[in-house]
Amino acid sequence: MYKKIAIQQMKETFKDAEFGIIHTLNVLENAERISKSENLVNDAFKVVVLSAIYHDIGALEAEKKHGNMMGKYQEIEGPPIARNYMTLTDLDRSIVDRVCYIVGNHHTQEAIDGVDFRIIWEADLLENMRGLVLTQDDKQLIDFIDKSFILDESKKIAFEKYLANKYDR
């Protein structure tokens, strides 16, 4: 039930910015797949799901307050919104705090301090690297994937999305 509520909240936030909904749902799909390969369950899985749904929740507020959606502003504006949304459910405080930490640092690679955060980082990067496909040759893409992804499932998804079907487009 928590997932359904969180998705509804996210969709309401991005109701005038469809790109936000599409991006978030893609990140969520990546995160769930990676989580399963990492055998995350229970609260750890909830943290990943909620962090994926809320990771960019502060983007529009950042645009409004700071004039752009840069990551540092999303990290400032996102956690209060995510916390407010999660207080409407019966989630354990430790889950809420962890999700807010990830949302508040999701553009800061040095802040990654656990597999849950690593999953969000890589799930988001999988979507944000779409532009590289247009500007990089296969060797550059392979090098980028090998350098940027630690988790095996993330690498697998990257190869599937950006190299396996590259010439079928």
Summary of the structure (lengths in Angstrom):
residues: 169
radius of gyration: 15.8
end to end distance: 37.4
largest distance: 47.9
contacts: 536
relative contact order: 0.13
helix: 77%
strand: 0%
